[in-house]
Amino acid sequence: MRRNQTFLKLPFEFDVTKLTYDLASVSSDEWVNHPNTSAYDGLWLISSLTSTDGTTQQIVAFENQEYHDTALLKKTSYIKSVVETFQTKIEAVRFMKLGANSTIKEHTDRGSCFDDGYARIHIPITTNSDVAFILNGIKTKMDVGKCYYIDADAPHSVVNLGHSDRVHLLIDCHINEWMKDIFKKAGFIETVYKYRSKDVTDENVDDIIASFKAMNTEVSLKMAQELEDKKDFNVS
């Protein structure tokens, strides 16, 4: 069973001049170095427009948490309307800057994908022709002001060999019916998984059923039975 597609251009376009104006409002003390210094070479800075504690310095994205507007979002004039475009639950909203001659090494962000009910949206604000975003081994092209879904659960890396910074606005949000409709209109064909999860397959389902039975609780036994009931069904 294939996983859902990992890259999708969404049907939105934003005003680059206004995005750039709001980006310029970030003060030097509102940029924070990514804490995992082994994950990149060069300069990788982040500033939060929403965060779990309401500060720009809290830059780590935690799923299914309560997020608060930071002072940075409150002083921008356009970004708030960009965020409000997405009619779903919004979580982490951040500016991410990759400096000139800098690299983000290949990594995965577990759970940040459509399959797990989550979408990471990229809106490029500044870039250059020597930036390469490589997703699942494929180089993707992202233009300023345009809007893209990235399956961040898939292996990805970024290389900026240019002489200028690359800055994206990232919006993490939930997949609801509105988002599903937007994805469908953009050409996304949703994969239906036999066992409802991409992580459960015909090859490992028996082991998972056995582990549920070993727990021997009402809930785990019910889950084991549901998986057994699906084993004989085919999904095209």
C-alpha positions in Angstrom: 0.0 0.0 0.0 1.5 3.3 -1.0 1.4 6.3 1.4 -0.4 9.5 0.5 1.5 11.9 -1.7 4.2 13.9 0.1 4.1 17.2 -1.8 1.2 19.3 -3.0 0.7 22.8 -4.2 -2.4 24.3 -2.6 -4.7 26.8 -4.4 -3.6 29.9 -2.5 -1.3 32.8 -3.4 -0.3 35.5 -0.9 1.0 39.0 -1.4 4.9 38.8 -1.3 5.3 42.5 -0.6 3.1 42.3 2.5 4.7 39.0 3.6 8.2 40.6 3.3 7.0 43.7 5.2 5.8 41.5 8.1 9.0 39.5 8.0 11.0 42.7 8.4 9.2 43.3 11.7 11.1 40.4 13.4 13.8 42.0 15.7 17.2 40.4 16.1 16.3 39.1 19.6 13.2 37.3 18.3 15.2 35.0 16.1 16.3 31.8 17.9 18.9 29.3 16.7 17.5 25.8 16.1 18.5 23.9 19.3 19.5 20.7 17.5 22.8 21.9 16.2 23.8 18.5 14.9 20.8 18.7 12.4 22.2 21.5 10.3 25.4 23.2 9.1 25.5 27.0 9.0 22.6 29.2 10.1 19.1 28.0 10.9 16.9 30.5 12.8 13.3 30.4 13.9 10.8 32.9 15.3 7.4 31.9 16.5 4.2 33.7 15.7 2.3 31.2 17.9 3.7 29.0 20.6 2.7 27.0 23.6 3.9 29.6 26.0 3.1 32.7 23.9 6.7 33.7 23.4 8.7 33.9 20.2 11.6 32.0 21.8 9.5 28.8 22.2 10.2 27.4 18.7 9.5 23.7 19.0 6.3 22.4 17.5 4.3 20.2 19.8 1.3 18.5 18.3 -2.2 18.7 19.9 -1.3 21.4 22.3 -2.9 24.8 23.1 -1.1 27.6 21.2 -1.1 31.3 21.9 -0.4 34.3 19.7 3.1 35.8 20.4 3.9 39.5 20.4 5.4 39.0 16.9 2.0 37.9 15.4 0.2 40.7 17.2 2.5 43.4 15.6 2.3 42.0 12.0 -0.3 43.5 9.7 -0.8 40.7 7.1 0.3 37.3 8.5 -2.8 37.0 10.7 -5.1 37.1 7.6 -2.8 34.5 6.0 -3.3 32.2 9.0 -7.0 32.8 9.0 -7.2 31.5 5.4 -7.0 28.0 6.8 -10.4 27.1 8.3 -9.1 24.5 10.7 -7.3 24.2 14.0 -4.0 26.1 13.8 -1.1 25.1 16.0 2.5 26.2 15.5 3.1 29.2 13.2 6.7 30.1 12.6 9.2 32.0 10.4 12.1 29.7 9.5 15.3 31.2 8.1 18.0 29.1 6.5 21.1 31.3 6.0 23.2 31.5 2.9 25.5 28.5 2.4 23.6 26.5 5.0 22.1 23.0 5.1 19.4 21.3 7.0 20.4 17.6 7.1 17.9 14.9 6.1 15.5 14.1 8.9 11.8 13.2 9.5 9.3 14.9 11.8 7.1 12.0 13.0 3.4 12.5 12.7 3.5 15.7 10.7 1.5 14.4 7.7 -1.9 14.0 6.2 -1.9 10.3 7.2 -1.8 11.3 10.8 -4.4 14.1 10.5 -1.8 16.9 10.3 -0.6 19.3 7.7 2.6 21.3 7.6 2.1 24.3 5.2 5.0 26.1 3.6 4.7 29.6 2.2 8.1 30.8 0.8 8.8 34.5 1.5 12.4 34.8 0.3 14.4 32.3 -1.7 16.9 32.0 -4.5 17.7 29.7 -7.4 20.3 27.8 -5.4 17.9 26.5 -2.8 17.0 22.8 -3.0 14.3 21.3 -0.9 14.6 17.5 -1.2 11.6 15.4 -0.2 11.7 11.6 -0.4 14.8 12.0 -2.6 13.1 14.3 -5.0 14.0 18.0 -5.5 10.8 20.2 -5.1 10.3 23.7 -6.4 8.6 26.3 -4.2 7.9 29.8 -5.4 7.5 32.9 -3.2 4.0 33.7 -2.2 2.7 30.3 -3.2 1.4 27.7 -0.7 2.5 24.0 -0.4 1.8 21.0 1.8 4.8 19.0 2.9 4.6 15.5 4.3 7.2 16.2 7.0 7.0 12.6 8.2 8.9 11.7 5.0 12.7 12.1 4.8 13.5 15.7 3.8 16.5 18.1 3.7 17.2 21.6 2.5 20.4 23.1 1.0 20.9 26.8 0.4 24.0 27.3 -1.7 22.9 30.8 -2.6 24.2 34.2 -1.3 20.9 35.2 0.4 18.7 33.8 3.2 15.7 31.5 2.5 12.7 32.2 4.7 9.5 30.3 4.8 6.3 30.9 6.8 5.3 27.5 8.3 1.8 26.8 9.5 1.0 23.5 11.3 -2.7 22.7 11.2 -5.2 19.8 11.5 -6.8 18.0 8.7 -10.5 18.5 8.9 -13.2 18.3 6.2 -12.4 21.8 4.9 -8.8 20.9 4.5 -9.7 17.6 2.8 -11.8 19.5 0.3 -8.9 21.9 -0.4 -6.5 19.0 -0.9 -9.0 17.2 -3.2 -9.4 20.4 -5.3 -5.6 20.6 -5.6 -5.5 17.0 -7.1 -4.8 15.0 -3.9 -6.0 11.5 -4.0 -6.4 10.2 -0.5 -5.2 6.6 0.2 -7.6 4.4 2.0 -5.6 2.1 4.3 -6.9 -1.4 4.9 -6.3 -1.1 8.7 -6.9 2.7 8.9 -3.2 3.3 9.5 -0.2 3.3 7.1 1.8 1.6 9.9 -0.3 -1.5 10.0 0.1 -3.9 7.0 -0.6 -7.5 6.1 3.0 -8.2 7.0 2.8 -7.0 10.6 -0.9 -7.2 11.5 -0.6 -10.6 13.1 2.1 -9.4 15.5 0.0 -6.3 16.4 -3.1 -8.4 17.0 -1.0 -10.7 19.3 0.3 -7.7 21.2 -3.3 -6.4 21.7 -4.5 -9.8 22.9 -1.5 -10.0 25.3 -2.7 -6.7 26.9 -6.0 -8.5 27.7 -8.0 -5.4 28.3 -11.5 -4.7 27.0 -10.2 -2.0 24.7 -7.2 -4.0 23.4 -9.3 -7.1 22.7 -11.8 -5.0 20.8 -8.9 -3.5 18.7 -7.6 -7.0 18.0 -11.0 -8.1 16.9 -11.4 -5.1 14.6 -8.0 -5.9 12.9 -8.9 -9.5 12.5 -12.2 -8.5 10.9 -10.3 -6.5 8.3 -7.8 -9.1 7.4 -10.0 -10.7 4.7 -10.9 -7.5 3.0 -9.0 -6.1 0.0 -8.4 -2.4 -0.5 -7.5 -1.3 -4.0 
